[in-house]
Amino acid sequence: MMRFSPFNFQAPLAAGGVTLMAFNWLQFAVPHGEGAVKLSDIQWANLSVAQTGLYGALVGLMLVLTIANFALTAIFLRDLVSWIAVGDGYGEFMNGPPARVTGILVPVASLAMTMAVAFAVLPFFIPAVSANTYVLAVPGLIVFGFLWLTIFGLEFRLIRGLRERPLAAAELNFVWLLDVFAFGLVALAGTGLASMATSRVAASLAALALLPVMVAGCLLLVGKVVFLVYSQARSRRLPEYRLQPAFFLLVPITCLYGVSYYRIMLLGQKWFGLEVATPSQLLLSISYVAAAAWALFTVCLLSRYFTEYFRTSEYFPTQWSMV
């Protein structure tokens, strides 16, 4: 039986990510009224054969992967509680090298992804939820509050651990960015919750709660990327093969922060009359261009990994970064 690890949560995390990709495709491709796209917005009788096949595949993919996300999250949450409460697995994990220890935030990232999936998919498939999205607000607020407290609590523990065990550049790799990734996903889930605000006061409170998450994530992102790039340039060689896919982590991170800041700007436009159309579009475009550029750079950088190692390699958690 496979031993539990917080990295196991990368499976529901990946399922949720692909689910949101399918949802966002439909959001932009299917004509609909104000708000998010719904299943009833798809006029199947007026679609071409190609559109019917594509939209049907995307809807089916959303349904299957949403079920997978929810089911795997429930299973791994049970395992996580048992892992923390019984035995010394948690203590051993937290005493590991800094890059691996940041993996304790993978469950937080996964839960934030599940929250984002619920906000998108439940109204899509269930008309009663779509007509009354406020029913998601209270449970969403509870989950977001839990994620907010958990991510800052764990991050402070990680920082405190660095005081007791100074950083060694040789031990670091791009897996070290998992906490940045988790902050980005909590921010994304929070902006989804903020979009449900029905008053200026509620919007202000939502923005106030999101600000520390986004600022902390951005500061960690800049500091860690600068340190990692500097350390990598000095070493003049790539990390071992099984760790190299972690380079791809910067792709979703860049998109997450771009989308989160974009949503915050739209919130400011809606409730405070701020003129953000041009800067918000510019910010979103820059984040996606940067993500695409880094993805292409990483593919070229890891060419030997793909040609000499990937096809014959055994599974390793960093490979989820490519998904």
C-alpha positions as CSV (number, residue, x, y, z in Angstrom):
1,M,0.0,0.0,0.0
2,M,1.4,3.4,-1.0
3,R,2.5,5.5,2.0
4,F,0.6,8.7,2.5
5,S,2.3,12.0,1.6
6,P,0.8,15.5,1.3
7,F,2.0,15.4,-2.4
8,N,-0.8,12.9,-3.0
9,F,-3.1,15.9,-3.2
10,Q,-1.6,16.8,-6.5
11,A,-4.0,14.3,-8.1
12,P,-7.2,16.1,-7.2
13,L,-5.4,19.4,-7.8
14,A,-4.6,18.4,-11.4
15,A,-8.2,17.1,-11.9
16,G,-9.6,20.4,-10.7
17,G,-7.2,22.4,-12.9
18,V,-8.3,20.5,-16.1
19,T,-11.9,20.9,-15.0
20,L,-11.5,24.7,-14.8
21,M,-9.7,24.7,-18.2
22,A,-12.8,23.1,-19.8
23,F,-15.1,25.5,-18.0
24,N,-13.2,28.5,-19.0
25,W,-13.3,27.4,-22.7
26,L,-17.1,27.2,-22.5
27,Q,-17.2,30.5,-20.7
28,F,-15.6,32.3,-23.6
29,A,-17.0,30.1,-26.4
30,V,-20.7,29.9,-25.5
31,P,-22.9,33.0,-25.8
32,H,-24.6,33.6,-22.5
33,G,-26.1,36.4,-20.4
34,E,-24.5,38.1,-17.4
35,G,-22.5,35.9,-15.0
36,A,-21.0,32.5,-15.6
37,V,-22.0,30.1,-18.4
38,K,-24.5,27.4,-17.6
39,L,-25.3,24.1,-19.3
40,S,-28.7,25.5,-20.3
41,D,-26.9,28.2,-22.3
42,I,-25.6,25.7,-24.8
43,Q,-28.1,25.6,-27.7
44,W,-27.4,22.0,-28.9
45,A,-29.8,22.1,-31.7
46,N,-28.0,25.1,-33.3
47,L,-24.5,23.7,-33.1
48,S,-22.5,22.2,-35.9
49,V,-21.3,18.6,-35.7
50,A,-17.8,19.7,-34.7
51,Q,-19.2,22.1,-32.0
52,T,-21.5,19.4,-30.7
53,G,-18.6,17.0,-30.4
54,L,-16.3,19.5,-28.8
55,Y,-18.8,21.0,-26.3
56,G,-20.1,17.5,-25.4
57,A,-16.5,16.3,-24.7
58,L,-15.8,19.3,-22.6
59,V,-19.0,18.9,-20.6
60,G,-18.3,15.2,-20.1
61,L,-14.7,16.0,-19.1
62,M,-16.0,18.5,-16.5
63,L,-18.4,16.1,-15.0
64,V,-16.0,13.2,-14.8
65,L,-13.1,15.2,-13.4
66,T,-15.3,17.1,-11.0
67,I,-16.4,13.8,-9.5
68,A,-12.7,12.7,-9.4
69,N,-11.7,15.9,-7.7
70,F,-14.4,15.6,-5.0
71,A,-13.9,11.9,-4.4
72,L,-10.0,12.1,-4.3
73,T,-10.2,15.1,-2.0
74,A,-12.5,13.2,0.4
75,I,-10.2,10.2,0.4
76,F,-7.0,12.1,0.9
77,L,-8.5,14.3,3.6
78,R,-9.3,11.2,5.6
79,D,-5.7,10.0,5.0
80,L,-4.3,13.4,6.0
81,V,-6.2,13.5,9.3
82,S,-4.9,10.0,10.1
83,W,-1.4,10.9,9.1
84,I,-1.3,13.9,11.4
85,A,-3.0,12.2,14.3
86,V,-1.3,8.8,14.3
87,G,2.4,8.0,14.1
88,D,5.4,10.3,13.4
89,G,4.9,10.8,9.7
90,Y,4.0,14.5,10.0
91,G,7.0,15.2,12.3
92,E,9.4,13.4,9.9
93,F,8.0,15.3,6.9
94,M,8.4,18.7,8.6
95,N,12.0,18.0,9.5
96,G,13.0,17.4,5.9
97,P,14.8,19.7,3.5
98,P,13.2,23.1,2.8
99,A,12.1,22.3,-0.8
100,R,10.3,19.1,0.3
101,V,8.8,20.7,3.5
102,T,6.9,23.2,1.4
103,G,4.8,20.2,0.1
104,I,2.8,20.5,3.4
105,L,0.9,23.3,1.6
106,V,-0.2,21.0,-1.3
107,P,-3.3,20.0,0.5
108,V,-4.2,23.7,1.1
109,A,-3.7,24.4,-2.7
110,S,-5.8,21.3,-3.5
111,L,-8.7,22.4,-1.2
112,A,-8.6,25.9,-2.7
113,M,-8.8,24.3,-6.2
114,T,-11.8,22.2,-5.0
115,M,-13.5,25.4,-3.8
116,A,-12.9,27.1,-7.1
117,V,-14.3,24.1,-9.0
118,A,-17.4,24.1,-6.8
119,F,-18.0,27.8,-7.5
120,A,-17.7,27.1,-11.2
121,V,-19.2,23.7,-11.8
122,L,-22.1,23.5,-9.4
123,P,-23.9,26.5,-10.9
124,F,-23.1,25.1,-14.4
125,F,-24.8,21.8,-13.8
126,I,-27.4,22.6,-11.2
127,P,-30.1,25.2,-12.2
128,A,-31.2,25.7,-8.6
129,V,-27.6,26.7,-7.6
130,S,-27.2,28.9,-10.6
131,A,-30.4,30.8,-9.7
132,N,-29.3,31.2,-6.1
133,T,-25.5,31.4,-6.1
134,Y,-25.6,33.0,-2.7
135,V,-26.2,29.5,-1.2
136,L,-22.5,29.0,-1.9
137,A,-21.4,32.2,-0.1
138,V,-21.6,31.0,3.6
139,P,-19.9,27.6,3.1
140,G,-17.4,29.3,0.8
141,L,-16.7,31.9,3.5
142,I,-16.1,29.2,6.1
143,V,-13.7,27.2,3.8
144,F,-11.9,30.4,2.7
145,G,-11.4,31.4,6.4
146,F,-10.0,28.0,7.2
147,L,-7.6,28.1,4.2
148,W,-6.6,31.7,5.1
149,L,-5.7,30.7,8.7
150,T,-4.0,27.5,7.6
151,I,-1.8,28.8,4.9
152,F,-0.5,31.7,7.1
153,G,0.0,29.3,10.0
154,L,2.0,26.8,8.0
155,E,4.0,29.5,6.2
156,F,5.0,31.1,9.5
157,R,6.1,27.6,10.6
158,L,8.2,27.2,7.5
159,I,9.8,30.6,8.0
160,R,10.5,29.7,11.6
161,G,12.1,26.5,10.5
162,L,14.5,28.4,8.2
163,R,15.8,30.3,11.3
164,E,16.7,27.0,12.9
165,R,18.1,25.5,9.7
166,P,19.8,28.0,7.3
167,L,19.2,27.6,3.6
168,A,21.6,25.6,1.6
169,A,21.5,26.4,-2.1
170,A,22.3,22.8,-3.1
171,E,19.1,21.6,-1.4
172,L,16.8,24.0,-3.2
173,N,14.9,23.5,-6.5
174,F,11.7,24.8,-8.0
175,V,9.6,22.5,-5.7
176,W,10.4,25.2,-3.2
177,L,7.7,27.3,-5.0
178,L,4.8,25.1,-3.8
179,D,3.9,27.6,-1.1
180,V,3.7,30.4,-3.7
181,F,1.5,28.2,-5.8
182,A,-0.8,27.5,-2.7
183,F,-1.1,31.3,-2.0
184,G,-2.1,31.8,-5.6
185,L,-4.8,29.2,-5.5
186,V,-6.2,30.5,-2.2
187,A,-6.3,34.0,-3.8
188,L,-8.1,32.6,-6.9
189,A,-10.7,30.9,-4.6
190,G,-11.1,34.1,-2.6
191,T,-11.7,36.2,-5.7
192,G,-14.4,33.8,-6.8
193,L,-16.0,34.3,-3.4
194,A,-15.6,38.1,-3.6
195,S,-17.4,38.1,-7.0
196,M,-20.5,37.0,-5.1
197,A,-20.5,40.2,-3.0
198,T,-23.9,41.9,-3.0
199,S,-22.9,45.2,-1.4
200,R,-20.0,47.6,-1.3
201,V,-19.3,46.7,2.3
202,A,-19.1,43.0,1.5
203,A,-16.8,43.7,-1.5
204,S,-14.5,45.8,0.7
205,L,-14.3,43.1,3.3
206,A,-13.5,40.5,0.7
207,A,-10.7,42.7,-0.8
208,L,-9.3,43.3,2.7
209,A,-9.1,39.5,3.3
210,L,-7.5,38.9,-0.1
211,L,-4.9,41.6,0.1
212,P,-2.6,39.8,2.6
213,V,-2.8,36.6,0.7
214,M,-1.9,38.2,-2.6
215,V,0.9,40.4,-1.2
216,A,2.5,37.6,0.7
217,G,2.3,35.3,-2.3
218,C,3.9,37.9,-4.6
219,L,6.7,38.7,-2.1
220,L,7.5,35.0,-1.8
221,L,7.4,34.6,-5.6
222,V,9.8,37.4,-6.3
223,G,12.2,36.5,-3.5
224,K,12.3,32.8,-4.2
225,V,12.5,33.1,-8.0
226,V,15.4,35.5,-7.7
227,F,17.2,33.2,-5.2
228,L,16.5,30.1,-7.3
229,V,17.6,31.6,-10.6
230,Y,20.8,33.0,-9.0
231,S,21.6,29.6,-7.4
232,Q,20.9,27.8,-10.6
233,A,23.1,30.1,-12.6
234,R,26.0,29.6,-10.1
235,S,25.7,25.8,-10.1
236,R,25.9,25.7,-13.9
237,R,24.0,22.5,-14.0
238,L,20.4,21.4,-13.7
239,P,19.1,19.4,-10.7
240,E,18.7,15.7,-10.9
241,Y,16.2,14.4,-13.6
242,R,13.3,13.6,-11.2
243,L,13.2,17.2,-9.9
244,Q,13.4,19.0,-13.3
245,P,9.7,19.0,-14.1
246,A,9.2,21.4,-11.1
247,F,10.5,24.2,-13.5
248,F,7.0,24.1,-14.9
249,L,5.5,25.3,-11.6
250,L,6.1,28.9,-12.7
251,V,3.5,28.6,-15.5
252,P,0.4,28.1,-13.4
253,I,1.7,30.4,-10.7
254,T,2.0,33.3,-13.2
255,C,-1.5,32.7,-14.5
256,L,-3.0,32.4,-11.0
257,Y,-1.7,35.8,-9.9
258,G,-2.6,37.4,-13.2
259,V,-6.2,36.2,-13.0
260,S,-6.5,37.0,-9.3
261,Y,-5.4,40.6,-9.7
262,Y,-7.6,40.9,-12.8
263,R,-10.6,39.8,-10.8
264,I,-9.7,42.2,-8.0
265,M,-9.6,45.1,-10.5
266,L,-13.0,44.1,-11.9
267,L,-14.3,44.2,-8.3
268,G,-13.0,47.7,-7.9
269,Q,-14.6,48.7,-11.2
270,K,-18.0,47.2,-10.2
271,W,-18.3,48.6,-6.7
272,F,-16.0,51.7,-6.6
273,G,-16.2,53.0,-10.2
274,L,-12.5,52.6,-10.9
275,E,-11.3,52.8,-14.5
276,V,-9.4,49.5,-14.8
277,A,-10.3,48.2,-18.3
278,T,-7.0,48.9,-19.9
279,P,-4.6,48.0,-17.0
280,S,-6.6,44.9,-16.1
281,Q,-6.4,43.6,-19.7
282,L,-2.8,44.5,-19.9
283,L,-2.0,42.7,-16.7
284,L,-3.8,39.6,-17.8
285,S,-2.1,39.6,-21.2
286,I,1.4,40.1,-19.6
287,S,0.8,37.2,-17.2
288,Y,-0.3,34.8,-19.9
289,V,2.6,35.9,-22.3
290,A,5.1,35.4,-19.4
291,A,3.6,31.9,-18.7
292,A,3.8,30.9,-22.3
293,A,7.3,32.2,-22.6
294,W,8.5,30.3,-19.5
295,A,6.8,27.1,-20.7
296,L,8.6,27.3,-24.0
297,F,11.9,28.1,-22.3
298,T,11.4,25.2,-19.9
299,V,10.7,22.7,-22.7
300,C,13.9,23.8,-24.4
301,L,15.9,23.7,-21.1
302,L,14.7,20.2,-20.3
303,S,15.1,18.7,-23.7
304,R,17.5,16.0,-22.4
305,Y,15.0,15.2,-19.7
306,F,12.3,14.5,-22.3
307,T,14.5,12.7,-24.8
308,E,16.7,10.6,-22.4
309,Y,14.7,10.1,-19.2
310,F,10.9,10.8,-19.3
311,R,9.7,7.8,-21.3
312,T,11.5,5.3,-19.1
313,S,11.2,7.0,-15.8
314,E,9.2,5.9,-12.8
315,Y,6.5,8.1,-11.4
316,F,7.7,11.0,-9.2
317,P,5.4,13.8,-7.7
318,T,7.2,16.6,-9.6
319,Q,5.7,15.2,-12.9
320,W,2.3,16.7,-11.9
321,S,3.9,20.1,-12.5
322,M,3.6,19.4,-16.2
323,V,-0.1,18.8,-15.9
